Amino acid sequence: METGPATADTQPTRLRRIAGALRTTFGLVVDLALPQLCASCREPVGDAGLCPACWAKLSFIAPPYCERLGIPFTYDPGPGILSMEAIADPPAYHRARAAVRYDDVARTLVHAFKYGDRLDLAPTMGRWMATAGQPLLREADALVAVPLHWRRQWARRFNQSALLAEVIAKISAVPVSYRALKRVKATPQQVGLSQSARAQNVQGAFRVPPDGKAEVAGRRLILIDDVLTSGATMDACARALLRAGATQVDALVFARVVAGVRNPI
């Protein structure tokens, strides 16, 4: 039987199929011509971002750790034990969790993601963060990405913390609050500064804008960032959110600096 002319309903379907076939073919050509490379050692890999050798060197953070700061302990002292740092200088945020230690492999991943346009690493990094932050995510009302000043974001073209927050939001079903926090002060880079200088550098740098107060007041929030070093940036962000009425602020990062061996107090 002779078929009639394509209807308005079948034409878009055919176009979508053709477009899908072209995308698949183009993707195969790109994968063959430009295979994925390990973000650390540049060896060819699949979709994981790391080759097996570099994966083995990545140091994931798991219990036992300080209940407040998430700093790993050398042995399990029991629940609720705090580190010396948490007792001596408690932060404004309630708890901090990180997926991995900030070692050589983690540093390479962060730099490739943030400065090398390896945005393809965001899903993997965000997935590891979501796993590390499960207890925090179960209690949270919203995620808040640590914001960049508009000039730095314009130069970089994206906010790495926001990309990680979006990945975590899809996994956890905890929404991202985009208006909750704003960076109002263009601060120099924190790299190379002492702990006290870092704290002074970000003083007054963050503010909850008027149109974001409704997304903060009375809510439990999780700050999202790529690296936690001294905690000064997270502390400044948490203080701004708490002043605006947040009931609790936690911190979740991809990597955190862990100096030396930690024993519980």
GUVO-382476 format. One record per residue (C-alpha): residue in one letter; y negated, z negated, x. Coordinates in steps of 0.25 Angstrom, whole numbers, padded with zeros to 4 digits, always signed. Layout:
<pts>
AYZX/...
</pts>
This chain:
<pts>
M+0000+0000+0000/E-0014+0004+0005/T-0023-0008+0008/G-0037-0008+0004/P-0049-0011+0012/A-0051-0024+0019/T-0058-0034+0009/A-0069-0043+0013/D-0059-0055+0014/T-0050-0048+0024/Q-0060-0042+0033/P-0065-0056+0039/T-0051-0060+0040/R-0048-0048+0049/L-0060-0050+0057/R-0056-0064+0060/R-0043-0060+0064/I-0048-0049+0073/A-0058-0059+0079/G-0047-0069+0081/A-0039-0059+0088/L-0050-0055+0097/R-0053-0070+0101/T-0039-0072+0104/T-0038-0060+0113/F-0051-0063+0120/G-0047-0078+0122/L-0034-0073+0129/V-0041-0063+0138/V-0051-0074+0142/D-0039-0084+0144/L-0033-0074+0153/A-0045-0070+0161/L-0051-0084+0162/P-0040-0095+0161/Q-0044-0109+0158/L-0046-0117+0171/C-0043-0132+0173/A-0057-0138+0172/S-0054-0147+0185/C-0047-0138+0195/R-0049-0124+0189/E-0034-0121+0188/P-0030-0112+0176/V-0026-0121+0163/G-0023-0120+0149/D-0033-0126+0138/A-0032-0141+0143/G-0044-0139+0154/L-0036-0146+0165/C-0024-0142+0173/P-0012-0151+0174/A-0016-0156+0188/C-0030-0160+0183/W-0025-0165+0170/A-0016-0175+0178/K-0029-0180+0186/L-0037-0183+0173/S-0037-0198+0171/F-0037-0201+0156/I-0042-0215+0152/A-0032-0223+0143/P-0031-0238+0140/P-0032-0248+0146/Y-0047-0247+0147/C-0059-0255+0144/E-0061-0256+0129/R-0076-0254+0130/L-0078-0244+0142/G-0064-0237+0142/I-0063-0239+0157/P-0048-0239+0161/F-0041-0252+0166/T-0030-0252+0176/Y-0021-0261+0167/D-0021-0265+0152/P-0028-0278+0150/G-0026-0278+0135/P-0035-0273+0123/G-0050-0275+0123/I-0052-0278+0138/L-0066-0273+0144/S-0069-0268+0158/M-0079-0275+0167/E-0089-0264+0165/A-0088-0266+0149/I-0090-0281+0151/A-0102-0281+0161/D-0109-0269+0155/P-0105-0266+0141/P-0110-0252+0136/A-0117-0249+0123/Y-0106-0241+0118/H-0094-0249+0112/R-0082-0241+0119/A-0080-0230+0129/R-0068-0221+0130/A-0066-0209+0140/A-0054-0199+0141/V-0053-0198+0156/R-0059-0205+0169/Y-0070-0197+0175/D-0062-0192+0187/D-0062-0179+0195/V-0055-0171+0184/A-0063-0177+0173/R-0076-0174+0180/T-0072-0160+0182/L-0069-0158+0167/V-0082-0164+0163/H-0090-0156+0173/A-0083-0143+0168/F-0085-0147+0154/K-0100-0151+0155/Y-0105-0142+0166/G-0095-0131+0167/D-0095-0126+0153/R-0080-0130+0151/L-0082-0133+0136/D-0068-0130+0134/L-0065-0143+0140/A-0071-0151+0128/P-0059-0150+0119/T-0050-0157+0130/M-0060-0167+0134/G-0064-0171+0120/R-0049-0172+0116/W-0047-0182+0127/M-0059-0190+0123/A-0054-0190+0109/T-0041-0196+0113/A-0048-0207+0122/G-0058-0210+0111/Q-0048-0211+0099/P-0051-0226+0097/L-0066-0224+0097/L-0065-0211+0088/R-0057-0218+0077/E-0069-0228+0075/A-0080-0218+0077/D-0090-0212+0067/A-0096-0201+0076/L-0096-0195+0090/V-0109-0194+0098/A-0110-0185+0110/V-0119-0190+0121/P-0130-0180+0120/L-0137-0172+0130/H-0152-0170+0131/W-0156-0157+0125/R-0160-0151+0138/R-0147-0154+0145/Q-0139-0149+0133/W-0147-0136+0133/A-0144-0134+0148/R-0129-0137+0146/R-0128-0130+0133/F-0119-0141+0127/N-0116-0156+0126/Q-0103-0159+0132/S-0102-0172+0125/A-0104-0165+0111/L-0093-0156+0114/L-0084-0167+0117/A-0088-0174+0105/E-0085-0162+0096/V-0071-0161+0102/I-0069-0176+0099/A-0074-0175+0085/K-0064-0164+0081/I-0053-0173+0087/S-0057-0186+0081/A-0065-0182+0068/V-0076-0191+0072/P-0089-0182+0070/V-0100-0180+0081/S-0113-0185+0078/Y-0123-0175+0084/R-0136-0182+0080/A-0133-0196+0084/L-0138-0196+0098/K-0149-0188+0106/R-0152-0188+0121/V-0167-0189+0121/K-0169-0191+0136/A-0166-0180+0146/T-0159-0189+0157/P-0155-0185+0171/Q-0140-0183+0174/Q-0132-0196+0175/V-0124-0191+0187/G-0127-0199+0200/L-0135-0211+0193/S-0131-0225+0194/Q-0126-0233+0182/S-0140-0239+0180/A-0147-0226+0182/R-0138-0219+0172/A-0142-0230+0161/Q-0156-0228+0164/N-0155-0213+0164/V-0150-0213+0150/Q-0159-0224+0144/G-0166-0219+0132/A-0159-0205+0133/F-0152-0206+0119/R-0157-0208+0105/V-0152-0207+0091/P-0161-0197+0084/P-0166-0200+0070/D-0157-0189+0064/G-0145-0195+0071/K-0146-0210+0067/A-0138-0208+0054/E-0126-0203+0063/V-0127-0216+0071/A-0131-0228+0063/G-0118-0236+0059/R-0108-0227+0066/R-0098-0228+0077/L-0101-0218+0087/I-0094-0212+0099/L-0102-0206+0111/I-0096-0194+0117/D-0098-0190+0132/D-0091-0183+0143/V-0092-0194+0154/L-0095-0209+0154/T-0100-0213+0168/S-0108-0226+0168/G-0109-0226+0152/A-0125-0225+0153/T-0126-0213+0144/M-0116-0218+0134/D-0123-0231+0134/A-0136-0225+0131/C-0131-0217+0120/A-0123-0228+0114/R-0136-0237+0114/A-0144-0226+0107/L-0133-0225+0096/L-0132-0240+0094/R-0147-0241+0093/A-0146-0231+0081/G-0136-0239+0074/A-0122-0235+0079/T-0112-0246+0076/Q-0103-0242+0088/V-0104-0232+0100/D-0092-0228+0108/A-0091-0218+0120/L-0081-0208+0122/V-0081-0199+0135/F-0072-0189+0142/A-0072-0196+0155/R-0078-0209+0161/V-0080-0214+0175/V-0070-0225+0179/A-0074-0232+0192/G-0062-0238+0199/V-0051-0246+0193/R-0054-0255+0181/N-0048-0268+0178/P-0050-0275+0164/I-0059-0288+0164/
</pts>
